[in-house]
Amino acid sequence: MKNSPVRMKKIKEMVEIAREDTPWIWGIHPKSLALSHEWYTNVFPHAMANNTLKYKRIDAKLRAQKQQEWNQPVLWPLVLLVLFMLFMSYPLYRAYQSRQRAVIKGDN
């Protein structure tokens, strides 16, 4: 369309539709988000201050308990690695024994 009053009317209609359908897009309602553990308290995000460290609390007993729950060792990869190494070293052992037998016989 050429620049005309009809075109301007359509543009205004489209802008009004966008404003009605997407009120959050214009940045009027900022959101703030903070993720924390349950042993970390007094965490309230806001946009006014970043110096709130002195108000935050850590429950040391609950933190230690959760660390014990979360940090259990996973041993199956280590066992799998050892079995793999044993499995892969068997052909080397067989080749070594074969070579030793050949050397002893003098087939060199």
Number of C-alpha atoms within 10 A of each C-alpha: 6 7 7 8 9 10 12 13 10 11 12 11 12 12 11 11 11 12 13 10 10 9 11 11 11 9 8 8 9 10 9 9 7 8 9 9 10 11 15 15 13 13 15 12 14 13 8 6 7 8 7 12 9 7 10 11 12 13 11 11 10 13 15 12 11 14 11 10 9 9 8 8 6 8 8 9 9 10 11 11 11 12 12 11 11 11 11 11 12 11 11 11 11 11 12 12 12 11 14 12 12 12 11 9 9 8 8 7
